[in-house]
Each structure stands twice: as C-alpha cells, then as structure tokens.
Amino acid sequence: MTTYAKKILELIEASDCHMTAEQVFDALRSTYPRVVLATVYNNLNRLCAQGAVRKVSVEGMPDRYDKTRRHDHLVCRYCGKLADVNLGDLTRQLEKTAGIPILSYDLKLLYVCEECKNKRKGM
C-alpha cells in the first residue's frame, strides 16, 4: 500500500462523516501539499477495489467514501445528507426472500433530515 493510500485510509477510518474525494484531497494536502486530485481518485478506486474502503453513491450527489464495517445508511431525500444506521446483518433474511446466495448488499433508506423538515415547514 502506498503512503498516500495509507493516509487516505486513515482519514476515512478517523472521519465521522462520509467524505467526498475532494474532502479527502483537502485533508490530505495538509500533510502532503504536492498531492494532486487524480492521485486521490486513483487511490480511492484502488482502496475500494481491495475492499478497504466503501464507496457510497447517491443519485445527484458526489460519491462519498466510508468505513467497511457492516452498516447501512439513511439518505435525506432533499439534501442528500448521509447518516449511518445499524440494522444488523440482513443477509440471511435477504437470501431467504430472494432464494439465492447474497454476496453483499447496500441498503439506503430515504428520509427527511431535521434541517430539511424545518426548511419545508417554513415554506
């Protein structure tokens, strides 16, 4: 694993949010000021392919990167805010319902966050 990849993995593991590539880039530049955005994307793609980092895609939003521990996400329908939710491992239930072995799944539950609820009340 390259020096950049190690640091990117550390940043994602230490983060309490779901970082975009640009946020990773900004954080990485504080330690490595000469790093370029393409290097960040290349390393993120490699880390995802290796299973060290999880990419979370939400329509209309930039991809975000997350820890790989088993968890699911709440996604605000209006602003795209991501929040972790632990529903436990549903693999057995999904396999039973689908009638096939499940390798993995990515569950995103749509909701309306408090900020968007408050904004919509004021309209």
PLY file of the C-alpha trace (Angstrom):
ply
format ascii 1.0
element vertex 123
property float x
property float y
property float z
element edge 122
property int vertex1
property int vertex2
end_header
0.00 0.00 0.00
1.37 3.40 -0.97
1.98 6.20 1.52
-0.94 8.14 0.07
-3.26 5.12 0.25
-2.34 4.53 3.91
-3.03 8.15 4.81
-6.30 8.19 2.84
-7.42 5.04 4.64
-6.50 6.64 7.99
-8.51 9.77 7.12
-11.61 7.78 6.19
-11.34 5.50 9.23
-10.99 8.52 11.55
-13.79 10.51 9.95
-17.24 10.83 11.50
-18.72 11.83 8.15
-18.86 10.38 4.67
-16.06 12.19 2.84
-16.08 13.09 -0.84
-12.87 12.71 -2.88
-12.48 16.49 -2.72
-12.74 16.46 1.08
-10.15 13.67 1.22
-7.95 15.71 -1.12
-8.23 18.84 1.07
-7.41 16.85 4.22
-4.50 15.05 2.54
-2.98 18.33 1.29
-2.36 19.44 4.87
0.18 16.62 5.17
1.19 16.27 1.51
0.86 19.70 -0.13
2.06 18.46 -3.54
-0.59 15.75 -3.89
-2.93 16.08 -6.89
-6.62 15.24 -7.07
-6.04 12.47 -9.64
-3.80 10.67 -7.12
-6.59 10.79 -4.54
-9.14 9.37 -7.03
-6.71 6.63 -8.13
-6.01 5.61 -4.55
-9.69 5.72 -3.57
-10.55 3.49 -6.53
-7.78 1.06 -5.56
-8.88 1.01 -1.91
-12.47 0.33 -2.99
-11.37 -2.49 -5.31
-9.37 -4.02 -2.45
-12.37 -3.78 -0.12
-10.57 -1.45 2.30
-12.99 1.44 1.70
-16.66 1.53 0.77
-17.99 3.89 -1.92
-21.46 5.27 -1.22
-23.27 6.60 -4.29
-26.37 8.74 -4.06
-28.04 9.98 -7.24
-27.26 13.61 -7.97
-24.51 13.80 -5.33
-20.74 13.23 -5.48
-19.63 9.76 -4.40
-18.64 9.52 -0.77
-16.28 7.11 0.96
-16.87 5.23 4.17
-15.57 2.60 6.53
-16.25 -1.01 5.56
-17.74 -2.21 8.84
-21.27 -3.57 8.32
-23.83 -0.76 8.48
-26.46 0.88 6.32
-27.37 4.49 5.52
-30.15 6.98 5.88
-30.20 9.39 2.94
-32.10 12.68 3.09
-34.39 12.88 0.10
-33.84 16.63 -0.30
-30.23 17.48 0.62
-28.54 14.08 0.26
-27.21 14.09 3.82
-25.95 10.63 4.81
-26.30 9.17 8.29
-25.26 5.75 9.49
-27.87 3.33 10.79
-27.17 -0.12 12.21
-29.95 -2.52 11.25
-27.85 -5.60 11.84
-26.87 -8.08 9.16
-29.89 -8.83 6.98
-28.06 -11.23 4.64
-29.88 -14.40 5.78
-33.30 -12.73 5.51
-32.49 -11.38 2.05
-31.19 -14.75 0.87
-34.30 -16.50 2.12
-36.60 -13.98 0.41
-34.61 -13.85 -2.84
-33.91 -17.59 -2.90
-30.28 -17.03 -3.91
-26.97 -16.50 -2.09
-26.23 -12.80 -1.44
-22.60 -11.69 -1.61
-23.27 -8.24 -0.17
-25.87 -5.50 -0.16
-26.01 -1.74 0.14
-29.16 -0.56 1.89
-30.04 3.12 1.71
-33.20 4.30 3.45
-34.67 7.59 2.27
-35.83 10.04 4.95
-36.09 13.78 5.52
-33.43 15.21 7.84
-34.34 17.72 10.56
-32.82 20.67 8.68
-34.89 19.93 5.56
-38.02 19.29 7.66
-37.61 22.70 9.27
-36.99 24.43 5.93
-40.08 22.81 4.41
-42.25 23.86 7.39
-41.26 27.46 6.76
-42.38 27.39 3.11
0 1
1 2
2 3
3 4
4 5
5 6
6 7
7 8
8 9
9 10
10 11
11 12
12 13
13 14
14 15
15 16
16 17
17 18
18 19
19 20
20 21
21 22
22 23
23 24
24 25
25 26
26 27
27 28
28 29
29 30
30 31
31 32
32 33
33 34
34 35
35 36
36 37
37 38
38 39
39 40
40 41
41 42
42 43
43 44
44 45
45 46
46 47
47 48
48 49
49 50
50 51
51 52
52 53
53 54
54 55
55 56
56 57
57 58
58 59
59 60
60 61
61 62
62 63
63 64
64 65
65 66
66 67
67 68
68 69
69 70
70 71
71 72
72 73
73 74
74 75
75 76
76 77
77 78
78 79
79 80
80 81
81 82
82 83
83 84
84 85
85 86
86 87
87 88
88 89
89 90
90 91
91 92
92 93
93 94
94 95
95 96
96 97
97 98
98 99
99 100
100 101
101 102
102 103
103 104
104 105
105 106
106 107
107 108
108 109
109 110
110 111
111 112
112 113
113 114
114 115
115 116
116 117
117 118
118 119
119 120
120 121
121 122
